[in-house]
């Protein structure tokens, strides 16, 4: 990661440590795991809390064109830097909890995936619920997936929220060499077993 990005990250952490959630940016191994299931042919991608753009770089490296990316970043300094670095991307400086009130970011086409770098464990439960509900009800394709990493021992979404929204979470891997170590979850709509007629 460029030194300038690291300094920007540390300044943001000093301004609002609870909104950042870590002392260092995510590493390249975590970025690879977070984006490994994303295919540029499946559709556009939304990234929540991209910060310095670690996951954004990984998405672009996987072939996602920048005009097929929507980057939702509440910190105006990060949002401005992302807009300059990825001029083709849709960069929105806003709280991700407002996604339920926003028009679909790609018009009639829904996102195939949402990549989240948000520190859900340090956010109020009402804000987490608003983010997840807004993503699944307004922005994400019916077969789309929400990818979230966590430093905690279990899925950062509470069971009652998953059940209320009829979602399921699957742990897809861990990255021990990230600082701190992290696990990645894929959250999607619950699959119903269809009985043949």
MDTraj code that builds the backbone (N, CA, C; nanometers):
import mdtraj as md
import numpy as np

residues = "UNK UNK UNK UNK UNK UNK UNK UNK UNK UNK UNK UNK UNK UNK UNK UNK UNK UNK UNK UNK UNK UNK UNK UNK UNK UNK UNK UNK UNK UNK UNK UNK UNK UNK UNK UNK UNK UNK UNK UNK UNK UNK UNK UNK UNK UNK UNK UNK UNK UNK UNK UNK UNK UNK UNK UNK UNK UNK UNK UNK UNK UNK UNK UNK UNK UNK UNK UNK UNK UNK UNK UNK UNK UNK UNK UNK UNK UNK UNK UNK UNK UNK UNK UNK UNK UNK UNK UNK UNK UNK UNK UNK UNK UNK UNK UNK UNK UNK UNK UNK UNK UNK UNK UNK UNK UNK UNK UNK UNK UNK UNK UNK UNK UNK UNK UNK UNK UNK UNK UNK UNK UNK UNK UNK UNK UNK UNK UNK UNK UNK UNK UNK UNK UNK UNK UNK UNK UNK UNK UNK UNK UNK UNK UNK UNK UNK UNK UNK UNK UNK UNK UNK UNK UNK UNK UNK UNK UNK UNK UNK UNK UNK UNK UNK UNK UNK UNK UNK UNK UNK UNK UNK UNK UNK UNK UNK UNK UNK UNK UNK UNK UNK UNK UNK UNK UNK UNK UNK UNK UNK UNK UNK UNK UNK UNK UNK UNK".split()
xyz = np.array([
    [0.0835, -0.1178, 0.0000],
    [0.0000, 0.0000, 0.0000],
    [0.0876, 0.1235, 0.0000],
    [0.0542, 0.2238, -0.0828],
    [0.1342, 0.3457, -0.0857],
    [0.1379, 0.4143, 0.0509],
    [0.2525, 0.4748, 0.0837],
    [0.2697, 0.5433, 0.2117],
    [0.1640, 0.6510, 0.2305],
    [0.1298, 0.7223, 0.1236],
    [0.0294, 0.8280, 0.1314],
    [-0.1055, 0.7732, 0.1782],
    [-0.1435, 0.6529, 0.1284],
    [-0.2686, 0.5904, 0.1711],
    [-0.2637, 0.5549, 0.3194],
    [-0.1512, 0.5042, 0.3647],
    [-0.1380, 0.4673, 0.5054],
    [-0.1517, 0.5897, 0.5946],
    [-0.0890, 0.7004, 0.5546],
    [-0.0998, 0.8241, 0.6337],
    [-0.2428, 0.8765, 0.6345],
    [-0.3109, 0.8694, 0.5197],
    [-0.4506, 0.9134, 0.5117],
    [-0.5369, 0.8272, 0.6032],
    [-0.5124, 0.6968, 0.6032],
    [-0.5861, 0.6042, 0.6879],
    [-0.5655, 0.6384, 0.8356],
    [-0.4411, 0.6609, 0.8761],
    [-0.4121, 0.6914, 1.0159],
    [-0.4752, 0.8232, 1.0589],
    [-0.4743, 0.9229, 0.9697],
    [-0.5400, 1.0500, 1.0019],
    [-0.6898, 1.0302, 1.0216],
    [-0.7509, 0.9500, 0.9346],
    [-0.8949, 0.9225, 0.9473],
    [-0.9231, 0.8486, 1.0772],
    [-0.8371, 0.7545, 1.1130],
    [-0.8549, 0.6804, 1.2374],
    [-0.8471, 0.7745, 1.3572],
    [-0.7540, 0.8697, 1.3541],
    [-0.7411, 0.9642, 1.4650],
    [-0.8633, 1.0564, 1.4741],
    [-0.9239, 1.0902, 1.3594],
    [-1.0441, 1.1748, 1.3593],
    [-1.1642, 1.1005, 1.4170],
    [-1.1796, 0.9736, 1.3804],
    [-1.2987, 0.8975, 1.4202],
    [-1.2665, 0.7488, 1.4287],
    [-1.2003, 0.7047, 1.5365],
    [-1.1560, 0.5651, 1.5454],
    [-1.2699, 0.4632, 1.5387],
    [-1.3865, 0.4947, 1.5925],
    [-1.4972, 0.3974, 1.5899],
    [-1.5514, 0.3759, 1.4495],
    [-1.5398, 0.4771, 1.3639],
    [-1.5918, 0.4609, 1.2277],
    [-1.4929, 0.3881, 1.1372],
    [-1.3683, 0.3763, 1.1800],
    [-1.2669, 0.3065, 1.1003],
    [-1.2578, 0.1598, 1.1421],
    [-1.2482, 0.1339, 1.2709],
    [-1.2558, -0.0030, 1.3195],
    [-1.1261, -0.0813, 1.3225],
    [-1.0158, -0.0281, 1.2706],
    [-0.8872, -0.0994, 1.2729],
    [-0.7749, 0.0027, 1.2760],
    [-0.6600, -0.0415, 1.3221],
    [-0.5443, 0.0482, 1.3264],
    [-0.4679, 0.0524, 1.1954],
    [-0.4878, -0.0493, 1.1116],
    [-0.4184, -0.0544, 0.9835],
    [-0.5180, -0.0918, 0.8734],
    [-0.4899, -0.0504, 0.7502],
    [-0.5769, -0.0911, 0.6392],
    [-0.5712, -0.2418, 0.6169],
    [-0.6742, -0.2951, 0.5555],
    [-0.6771, -0.4382, 0.5231],
    [-0.5616, -0.4732, 0.4296],
    [-0.5096, -0.5935, 0.4460],
    [-0.3972, -0.6377, 0.3648],
    [-0.4410, -0.7003, 0.2332],
    [-0.3459, -0.7252, 0.1428],
    [-0.3772, -0.7816, 0.0114],
    [-0.4366, -0.9219, 0.0162],
    [-0.3985, -1.0034, 0.1160],
    [-0.4552, -1.1387, 0.1263],
    [-0.6041, -1.1321, 0.1585],
    [-0.6422, -1.0415, 0.2481],
    [-0.7835, -1.0243, 0.2805],
    [-0.8586, -0.9689, 0.1593],
    [-0.7977, -0.8762, 0.0869],
    [-0.8619, -0.8202, -0.0328],
    [-0.8863, -0.9291, -0.1373],
    [-0.7923, -1.0211, -0.1527],
    [-0.8108, -1.1310, -0.2484],
    [-0.9261, -1.2214, -0.2064],
    [-0.9313, -1.2558, -0.0768],
    [-1.0388, -1.3428, -0.0297],
    [-1.1744, -1.2736, -0.0424],
    [-1.1814, -1.1454, -0.0107],
    [-1.3077, -1.0716, -0.0190],
    [-1.3610, -1.0646, -0.1620],
    [-1.2719, -1.0657, -0.2593],
    [-1.3150, -1.0450, -0.3985],
    [-1.3052, -1.1701, -0.4850],
    [-1.2630, -1.2817, -0.4285],
    [-1.2350, -1.4002, -0.5094],
    [-1.3575, -1.4550, -0.5825],
    [-1.4773, -1.4324, -0.5296],
    [-1.5987, -1.4860, -0.5926],
    [-1.6672, -1.3846, -0.6839],
    [-1.6049, -1.2703, -0.7040],
    [-1.6651, -1.1644, -0.7851],
    [-1.6202, -1.1818, -0.9298],
    [-1.7176, -1.1838, -1.0200],
    [-1.6902, -1.1993, -1.1624],
    [-1.7431, -1.0773, -1.2365],
    [-1.6621, -1.0192, -1.3224],
    [-1.7038, -0.8981, -1.3945],
    [-1.8221, -0.9238, -1.4872],
    [-1.8485, -1.0498, -1.5203],
    [-1.9608, -1.0817, -1.6090],
    [-2.0941, -1.0867, -1.5348],
    [-2.0900, -1.0956, -1.4015],
    [-2.2131, -1.1122, -1.3248],
    [-2.2932, -0.9840, -1.3082],
    [-2.2276, -0.8697, -1.3118],
    [-2.2992, -0.7432, -1.2950],
    [-2.2190, -0.6442, -1.2139],
    [-2.2777, -0.5261, -1.1905],
    [-2.2067, -0.4219, -1.1169],
    [-2.1861, -0.4586, -0.9705],
    [-2.0942, -0.3873, -0.9054],
    [-2.0561, -0.4167, -0.7677],
    [-2.0627, -0.2884, -0.6861],
    [-2.1145, -0.3002, -0.5647],
    [-2.1175, -0.1895, -0.4693],
    [-2.0150, -0.2193, -0.3607],
    [-1.9365, -0.1198, -0.3251],
    [-1.8430, -0.1346, -0.2137],
    [-1.8809, -0.0359, -0.1051],
    [-1.8963, -0.0861, 0.0164],
    [-1.9310, -0.0037, 0.1317],
    [-1.8072, 0.0206, 0.2160],
    [-1.7801, 0.1475, 0.2443],
    [-1.6643, 0.1809, 0.3267],
    [-1.5323, 0.1460, 0.2632],
    [-1.5091, 0.1878, 0.1380],
    [-1.3835, 0.1502, 0.0718],
    [-1.2584, 0.2131, 0.1326],
    [-1.2716, 0.3213, 0.2075],
    [-1.1540, 0.3820, 0.2714],
    [-1.0485, 0.4219, 0.1703],
    [-0.9294, 0.3628, 0.1816],
    [-0.8199, 0.3969, 0.0905],
    [-0.8261, 0.3187, -0.0410],
    [-0.9215, 0.2246, -0.0511],
    [-0.9395, 0.1547, -0.1779],
    [-0.8681, 0.0214, -0.1912],
    [-0.8365, -0.0449, -0.0799],
    [-0.7674, -0.1745, -0.0858],
    [-0.8521, -0.2764, -0.1617],
    [-0.9814, -0.2862, -0.1264],
    [-1.0690, -0.3808, -0.1957],
    [-1.1020, -0.3314, -0.3362],
    [-1.1095, -0.2006, -0.3532],
    [-1.1370, -0.1440, -0.4866],
    [-1.0281, -0.1859, -0.5846],
    [-0.9030, -0.1763, -0.5415],
    [-0.7917, -0.2186, -0.6271],
    [-0.8036, -0.3656, -0.6631],
    [-0.8433, -0.4479, -0.5665],
    [-0.8582, -0.5911, -0.5926],
    [-0.9726, -0.6177, -0.6912],
    [-1.0815, -0.5415, -0.6807],
    [-1.1933, -0.5568, -0.7745],
    [-1.1510, -0.5193, -0.9165],
    [-1.0796, -0.4095, -0.9296],
    [-1.0317, -0.3665, -1.0618],
    [-0.9344, -0.4706, -1.1178],
    [-0.8494, -0.5263, -1.0312],
    [-0.7553, -0.6295, -1.0759],
    [-0.8283, -0.7550, -1.1232],
    [-0.9487, -0.7787, -1.0700],
    [-1.0279, -0.8944, -1.1128],
    [-1.1073, -0.8654, -1.2399],
    [-1.0922, -0.7461, -1.2940],
    [-1.1551, -0.7144, -1.4216],
    [-1.2840, -0.6363, -1.4126],
    [-1.3218, -0.5889, -1.2927],
    [-1.4427, -0.5077, -1.2805],
    [-1.4115, -0.3688, -1.3348],
    [-1.4804, -0.3247, -1.4420],
    [-1.4553, -0.1893, -1.4940],
    [-1.4994, -0.0853, -1.3911],
    [-1.4292, 0.0252, -1.3825],
    [-1.4617, 0.1248, -1.2798],
    [-1.6031, 0.1795, -1.2956],
    [-1.6554, 0.1862, -1.4197],
    [-1.7911, 0.2390, -1.4351],
    [-1.8968, 0.1407, -1.3842],
    [-1.8554, 0.0190, -1.3477],
    [-1.9459, -0.0811, -1.2905],
    [-1.9294, -0.0898, -1.1388],
    [-1.8609, 0.0087, -1.0805],
    [-1.8400, 0.0148, -0.9363],
    [-1.9122, 0.1342, -0.8762],
    [-1.9794, 0.1120, -0.7637],
    [-2.0346, 0.2212, -0.6825],
    [-1.9633, 0.2144, -0.5477],
    [-1.8957, 0.3214, -0.5121],
    [-1.8174, 0.3266, -0.3889],
    [-1.8890, 0.4185, -0.2896],
    [-1.9370, 0.3627, -0.1795],
    [-2.0129, 0.4362, -0.0789],
    [-1.9208, 0.4622, 0.0391],
    [-1.8806, 0.5874, 0.0575],
    [-1.7829, 0.6228, 0.1600],
    [-1.8313, 0.7453, 0.2384],
    [-1.8504, 0.7289, 0.3695],
    [-1.9006, 0.8377, 0.4533],
    [-1.7944, 0.9439, 0.4804],
    [-1.6686, 0.9052, 0.4866],
    [-1.5613, 1.0010, 0.5163],
    [-1.5322, 1.0835, 0.3906],
    [-1.5530, 1.2160, 0.3961],
    [-1.5346, 1.2979, 0.2754],
    [-1.3919, 1.3007, 0.2220],
    [-1.2927, 1.2841, 0.3094],
    [-1.1531, 1.2823, 0.2637],
    [-1.1279, 1.1567, 0.1803],
    [-1.1714, 1.0422, 0.2307],
    [-1.1583, 0.9181, 0.1546],
    [-1.2377, 0.9256, 0.0241],
    [-1.3623, 0.9771, 0.0325],
    [-1.4478, 0.9845, -0.0871],
    [-1.3827, 1.0698, -0.1953],
    [-1.3243, 1.1814, -0.1568],
    [-1.2590, 1.2698, -0.2539],
    [-1.1390, 1.2001, -0.3178],
    [-1.0589, 1.1304, -0.2368],
    [-0.9420, 1.0590, -0.2900],
    [-0.9853, 0.9478, -0.3858],
    [-1.0935, 0.8770, -0.3520],
    [-1.1433, 0.7697, -0.4389],
    [-1.1942, 0.8251, -0.5714],
    [-1.2620, 0.9388, -0.5663],
    [-1.3147, 1.0007, -0.6887],
    [-1.2015, 1.0412, -0.7827],
    [-1.0887, 1.0851, -0.7263],
    [-0.9736, 1.1219, -0.8103],
    [-0.9019, 0.9979, -0.8640],
    [-0.8941, 0.8933, -0.7819],
    [-0.8221, 0.7722, -0.8221],
    [-0.9023, 0.6878, -0.9213],
    [-1.0362, 0.6883, -0.9073],
    [-1.1239, 0.6073, -0.9932],
    [-1.2306, 0.6971, -1.0557],
    [-1.1910, 0.7813, -1.1516],
    [-1.2845, 0.8807, -1.2065],
    [-1.4066, 0.8201, -1.2752],
    [-1.3998, 0.6944, -1.3172],
    [-1.5154, 0.6329, -1.3821],
    [-1.6159, 0.5745, -1.2850],
    [-1.5760, 0.5584, -1.1587],
    [-1.6634, 0.4943, -1.0595],
    [-1.7685, 0.5924, -1.0089],
    [-1.8792, 0.5376, -0.9604],
    [-1.9829, 0.6172, -0.8937],
    [-1.9415, 0.6287, -0.7475],
    [-1.8859, 0.7422, -0.7081],
    [-1.8430, 0.7618, -0.5695],
    [-1.9464, 0.8479, -0.4989],
    [-2.0032, 0.7932, -0.3923],
    [-2.1053, 0.8650, -0.3167],
    [-2.0572, 0.8843, -0.1739],
    [-2.0478, 1.0085, -0.1303],
    [-2.0080, 1.0383, 0.0064],
    [-2.1345, 1.0410, 0.0915],
    [-2.1661, 0.9268, 0.1506],
    [-2.2891, 0.9142, 0.2280],
    [-2.2787, 0.7986, 0.3263],
    [-2.3676, 0.7986, 0.4237],
    [-2.3791, 0.6894, 0.5191],
    [-2.4465, 0.5723, 0.4482],
    [-2.3886, 0.4544, 0.4551],
    [-2.4455, 0.3373, 0.3886],
    [-2.5833, 0.3015, 0.4429],
    [-2.6187, 0.3497, 0.5617],
    [-2.7513, 0.3239, 0.6178],
    [-2.8610, 0.3928, 0.5364],
    [-2.8244, 0.4848, 0.4490],
    [-2.9227, 0.5544, 0.3663],
    [-2.9503, 0.4827, 0.2343],
    [-2.8886, 0.3683, 0.2109],
    [-2.9078, 0.2965, 0.0842],
    [-3.0522, 0.2528, 0.0627],
    [-3.1247, 0.2294, 0.1706],
    [-3.2650, 0.1912, 0.1577],
    [-3.3522, 0.3040, 0.1072],
    [-3.3089, 0.4275, 0.1263],
    [-3.3839, 0.5449, 0.0794],
    [-3.3391, 0.5901, -0.0585],
    [-3.2247, 0.5389, -0.1043],
    [-3.1681, 0.5824, -0.2323],
    [-3.2293, 0.5029, -0.3471],
    [-3.2304, 0.5643, -0.4632],
    [-3.2692, 0.4914, -0.5831],
    [-3.1640, 0.3849, -0.6101],
    [-3.1999, 0.2751, -0.6779],
    [-3.0974, 0.1765, -0.7137],
    [-2.9802, 0.2443, -0.7850],
    [-2.8599, 0.2132, -0.7428],
    [-2.7410, 0.2851, -0.7890],
    [-2.7082, 0.2629, -0.9357],
    [-2.7595, 0.1543, -0.9936],
    [-2.7312, 0.1253, -1.1347],
    [-2.8601, 0.1206, -1.2167],
    [-2.9570, 0.2033, -1.1783],
    [-3.0824, 0.2105, -1.2535],
    [-3.1621, 0.0824, -1.2433],
    [-3.2031, 0.0279, -1.3586],
    [-3.2837, -0.0944, -1.3594],
    [-3.2023, -0.2186, -1.3251],
    [-3.0721, -0.2079, -1.3327],
    [-2.9850, -0.3228, -1.3050],
    [-2.9441, -0.3215, -1.1581],
    [-2.9595, -0.4347, -1.0931],
    [-2.9184, -0.4446, -0.9532],
    [-2.7754, -0.4966, -0.9455],
    [-2.7094, -0.4673, -0.8348],
    [-2.5713, -0.5115, -0.8148],
    [-2.5660, -0.6629, -0.7979],
    [-2.4593, -0.7232, -0.8486],
    [-2.4392, -0.8673, -0.8325],
    [-2.3741, -0.8985, -0.6983],
    [-2.3031, -0.7998, -0.6417],
    [-2.2339, -0.8223, -0.5147],
    [-2.2151, -0.6899, -0.4418],
    [-2.2075, -0.7014, -0.3115],
    [-2.1711, -0.5894, -0.2250],
    [-2.0520, -0.6343, -0.1426],
    [-1.9461, -0.5549, -0.1453],
    [-1.8250, -0.5803, -0.0676],
    [-1.8236, -0.4777, 0.0453],
    [-1.8177, -0.5242, 0.1685],
    [-1.8253, -0.4312, 0.2814],
    [-1.6978, -0.4305, 0.3647],
    [-1.6420, -0.3119, 0.3785],
    [-1.5298, -0.2902, 0.4683],
    [-1.5737, -0.2156, 0.5928],
    [-1.7046, -0.2110, 0.6172],
    [-1.7576, -0.1378, 0.7327],
    [-1.7303, -0.2132, 0.8630],
    [-1.7002, -0.1406, 0.9703],
    [-1.6768, -0.2049, 1.1009],
    [-1.8103, -0.2317, 1.1715],
    [-1.8829, -0.3315, 1.1245],
    [-2.0189, -0.3555, 1.1740],
    [-2.0241, -0.3795, 1.3244],
    [-1.9213, -0.4440, 1.3795],
    [-1.9239, -0.4753, 1.5225],
    [-1.9161, -0.3512, 1.6105],
    [-1.8682, -0.2404, 1.5575],
    [-1.8595, -0.1186, 1.6382],
    [-1.9709, -0.0187, 1.6043],
    [-2.0694, -0.0616, 1.5254],
    [-2.1786, 0.0261, 1.4854],
    [-2.3042, -0.0064, 1.5643],
    [-2.3928, 0.0937, 1.5845],
    [-2.5204, 0.0653, 1.6523],
    [-2.6016, -0.0366, 1.5728],
    [-2.6750, -0.1214, 1.6466],
    [-2.7535, -0.2275, 1.5826],
    [-2.8536, -0.1707, 1.4824],
    [-2.9118, -0.0548, 1.5118],
    [-3.0103, 0.0044, 1.4208],
    [-2.9458, 0.0461, 1.2885],
    [-2.8214, 0.0935, 1.2956],
    [-2.7506, 0.1333, 1.1739],
    [-2.7143, 0.0103, 1.0902],
    [-2.6685, -0.0950, 1.1551],
    [-2.6356, -0.2197, 1.0848],
    [-2.7607, -0.2735, 1.0156],
    [-2.8733, -0.2748, 1.0877],
    [-2.9984, -0.3253, 1.0298],
    [-3.0400, -0.2417, 0.9090],
    [-3.0253, -0.1098, 0.9176],
    [-3.0625, -0.0223, 0.8058],
    [-2.9743, -0.0490, 0.6842],
    [-2.8458, -0.0722, 0.7064],
    [-2.7534, -0.1007, 0.5959],
    [-2.7932, -0.2309, 0.5268],
    [-2.8078, -0.3370, 0.6040],
    [-2.8361, -0.4690, 0.5463],
    [-2.9722, -0.4701, 0.4783],
    [-3.0709, -0.4115, 0.5425],
    [-3.2045, -0.4078, 0.4831],
    [-3.2043, -0.3257, 0.3541],
    [-3.1373, -0.2110, 0.3551],
    [-3.1296, -0.1277, 0.2351],
    [-3.0603, -0.1981, 0.1198],
    [-2.9525, -0.2697, 0.1510],
    [-2.8791, -0.3430, 0.0472],
    [-2.9679, -0.4498, -0.0158],
    [-3.0299, -0.5330, 0.0674],
    [-3.1051, -0.6473, 0.0145],
    [-3.2407, -0.6076, -0.0441],
    [-3.2997, -0.5013, 0.0043],
    [-3.4311, -0.4632, -0.0481],
    [-3.4240, -0.3695, -0.1683],
    [-3.3159, -0.2897, -0.1794],
    [-3.3134, -0.1876, -0.2839],
    [-3.1999, -0.2000, -0.3850],
    [-3.0882, -0.2593, -0.3466],
    [-2.9686, -0.2477, -0.4296],
    [-2.9182, -0.3785, -0.4908],
    [-2.9401, -0.4908, -0.4246],
    [-2.8752, -0.6159, -0.4633],
    [-2.9694, -0.7053, -0.5435],
    [-2.9164, -0.7664, -0.6470],
    [-2.9901, -0.8628, -0.7289],
    [-3.0379, -0.9782, -0.6397],
    [-3.1471, -1.0431, -0.6778],
    [-3.2039, -1.1500, -0.5943],
    [-3.1050, -1.2635, -0.5694],
    [-3.0131, -1.2879, -0.6625],
    [-2.9105, -1.3919, -0.6437],
    [-2.7767, -1.3343, -0.5976],
    [-2.7748, -1.2054, -0.5678],
    [-2.6499, -1.1395, -0.5306],
    [-2.6047, -1.1746, -0.3897],
    [-2.4807, -1.1414, -0.3596],
    [-2.4221, -1.1745, -0.2293],
    [-2.3575, -1.0520, -0.1668],
    [-2.3577, -1.0513, -0.0358],
    [-2.2971, -0.9461, 0.0460],
    [-2.1763, -1.0095, 0.1151],
    [-2.0580, -0.9528, 0.0933],
    [-1.9350, -1.0064, 0.1520],
    [-1.8873, -0.9127, 0.2626],
    [-1.8656, -0.9695, 0.3795],
    [-1.8261, -0.8907, 0.4963],
    [-1.7125, -0.9614, 0.5683],
    [-1.6108, -0.8857, 0.6076],
    [-1.5058, -0.9462, 0.6892],
    [-1.5251, -0.9017, 0.8337],
    [-1.4665, -0.9774, 0.9232],
    [-1.4752, -0.9450, 1.0647],
    [-1.3494, -0.9896, 1.1361],
    [-1.3172, -0.9205, 1.2443],
    [-1.2077, -0.9623, 1.3307],
    [-1.2616, -1.0451, 1.4475],
    [-1.3936, -1.0577, 1.4559],
    [-1.4564, -1.1318, 1.5651],
    [-1.4614, -1.2810, 1.5369],
    [-1.5062, -1.3598, 1.6376],
    [-1.5073, -1.5061, 1.6250],
    [-1.6268, -1.5616, 1.5487],
    [-1.7266, -1.4772, 1.5165],
    [-1.8469, -1.5259, 1.4464],
    [-1.8966, -1.4184, 1.3498],
    [-1.9984, -1.4525, 1.2753],
    [-2.0553, -1.3590, 1.1788],
    [-2.0940, -1.2288, 1.2497],
    [-2.0587, -1.1136, 1.1918],
    [-2.0898, -0.9869, 1.2580],
    [-2.2374, -0.9464, 1.2499],
    [-2.3169, -1.0201, 1.1716],
    [-2.4598, -0.9902, 1.1668],
    [-2.5312, -1.0775, 1.2690],
    [-2.6131, -1.0164, 1.3551],
    [-2.6819, -1.0960, 1.4567],
    [-2.7815, -1.1933, 1.3941],
    [-2.7981, -1.3073, 1.4592],
    [-2.8865, -1.4124, 1.4088],
    [-3.0289, -1.3614, 1.3864],
    [-3.0793, -1.2794, 1.4798],
    [-3.2177, -1.2318, 1.4665],
    [-3.2359, -1.1452, 1.3423],
    [-3.1323, -1.0700, 1.3030],
    [-3.1409, -0.9880, 1.1817],
    [-3.1407, -1.0770, 1.0581],
    [-3.0533, -1.1770, 1.0566],
    [-3.0506, -1.2721, 0.9452],
    [-3.1859, -1.3411, 0.9298],
    [-3.2429, -1.3843, 1.0405],
    [-3.3716, -1.4544, 1.0349],
    [-3.4837, -1.3617, 0.9895],
    [-3.4846, -1.2387, 1.0395],
    [-3.5905, -1.1439, 1.0031],
    [-3.5895, -1.1130, 0.8541],
    [-3.4687, -1.1032, 0.7956],
    [-3.4569, -1.0697, 0.6536],
    [-3.4465, -1.1945, 0.5657],
    [-3.4589, -1.3129, 0.6258],
    [-3.4521, -1.4411, 0.5550],
    [-3.3189, -1.4565, 0.4808],
    [-3.2098, -1.4311, 0.5540],
    [-3.0749, -1.4396, 0.4986],
    [-2.9978, -1.5522, 0.5669],
    [-2.8927, -1.5975, 0.5002],
    [-2.8028, -1.6944, 0.5611],
    [-2.6591, -1.6485, 0.5404],
    [-2.5752, -1.6786, 0.6374],
    [-2.4343, -1.6405, 0.6324],
    [-2.3476, -1.7649, 0.6300],
    [-2.2492, -1.7645, 0.5406],
    [-2.1557, -1.8759, 0.5291],
    [-2.0135, -1.8202, 0.5383],
    [-1.9353, -1.8771, 0.6261],
    [-1.7939, -1.8371, 0.6378],
    [-1.7192, -1.8960, 0.5193],
    [-1.6557, -1.8109, 0.4390],
    [-1.5879, -1.8613, 0.3192],
    [-1.4367, -1.8715, 0.3352],
    [-1.3849, -1.8245, 0.4475],
    [-1.2411, -1.8376, 0.4687],
    [-1.1891, -1.7426, 0.5746],
    [-1.0625, -1.7605, 0.6070],
    [-0.9941, -1.6773, 0.7052],
    [-0.8593, -1.6353, 0.6495],
    [-0.8118, -1.5240, 0.6994],
    [-0.6797, -1.4738, 0.6615],
    [-0.6009, -1.4511, 0.7902],
    [-0.5120, -1.5445, 0.8213],
    [-0.4357, -1.5355, 0.9454],
    [-0.3259, -1.4304, 0.9382],
    [-0.2800, -1.4000, 0.8153],
    [-0.1684, -1.3075, 0.8016],
    [-0.2125, -1.1637, 0.7801],
    [-0.3408, -1.1354, 0.8009],
    [-0.3883, -0.9975, 0.8029],
    [-0.3606, -0.9435, 0.9431],
    [-0.3561, -0.8122, 0.9581],
    [-0.3323, -0.7515, 1.0890],
    [-0.4531, -0.6671, 1.1268],
    [-0.5407, -0.7119, 1.2182],
    [-0.5405, -0.8425, 1.2828],
    [-0.5978, -0.9499, 1.1907],
    [-0.5863, -1.0789, 1.2293],
    [-0.6457, -1.1863, 1.1485],
    [-0.7957, -1.1629, 1.1297],
    [-0.8471, -1.2063, 1.0143],
    [-0.9868, -1.1791, 0.9813],
    [-1.0534, -1.3000, 0.9181],
    [-1.1855, -1.3048, 0.9287],
    [-1.2671, -1.4064, 0.8620],
    [-1.3619, -1.3354, 0.7668],
    [-1.3982, -1.4029, 0.6584],
    [-1.4871, -1.3452, 0.5572],
    [-1.6144, -1.4283, 0.5491],
    [-1.7275, -1.3585, 0.5450],
    [-1.8588, -1.4226, 0.5338],
    [-1.9280, -1.3788, 0.4056],
    [-1.9990, -1.4740, 0.3461],
    [-2.0868, -1.4462, 0.2325],
    [-2.2289, -1.4529, 0.2856],
    [-2.3029, -1.3430, 0.2708],
    [-2.4411, -1.3368, 0.3174],
    [-2.5308, -1.3259, 0.1956],
    [-2.6296, -1.4122, 0.1900],
    [-2.7219, -1.4110, 0.0770],
    [-2.8612, -1.4505, 0.1208],
    [-2.9550, -1.4382, 0.0297],
    [-3.0927, -1.4796, 0.0595],
    [-3.0954, -1.6306, 0.0813],
    [-3.1743, -1.6723, 0.1766],
    [-3.1836, -1.8143, 0.2101],
    [-3.2345, -1.8930, 0.0899],
    [-3.1652, -2.0022, 0.0586],
    [-3.2047, -2.0870, -0.0535],
    [-3.3088, -2.1874, -0.0072],
    [-3.4190, -2.1911, -0.0774],
    [-3.5255, -2.2859, -0.0452],
    [-3.5078, -2.4120, -0.1283],
    [-3.5196, -2.5260, -0.0664],
    [-3.5145, -2.6523, -0.1427],
    [-3.6440, -2.6689, -0.2181],
    [-3.6333, -2.6781, -0.3486],
    [-3.7536, -2.6918, -0.4317],
    [-3.7869, -2.8388, -0.4485],
    [-3.9132, -2.8697, -0.4313],
    [-3.9603, -3.0065, -0.4481],
    [-4.0151, -3.0199, -0.5898],
    [-3.9688, -3.1232, -0.6606],
    [-4.0146, -3.1437, -0.7987],
    [-4.1629, -3.1795, -0.7980],
    [-4.2370, -3.1212, -0.8936],
    [-4.3808, -3.1457, -0.9010],
    [-4.4076, -3.2801, -0.9639],
])
top = md.Topology()
chain = top.add_chain()
for i, resn in enumerate(residues, 1):
    res = top.add_residue(resn, chain, resSeq=i)
    for name in ("N", "CA", "C"):
        top.add_atom(name, md.element.get_by_symbol(name[0]), res)
traj = md.Trajectory(xyz[None], top)
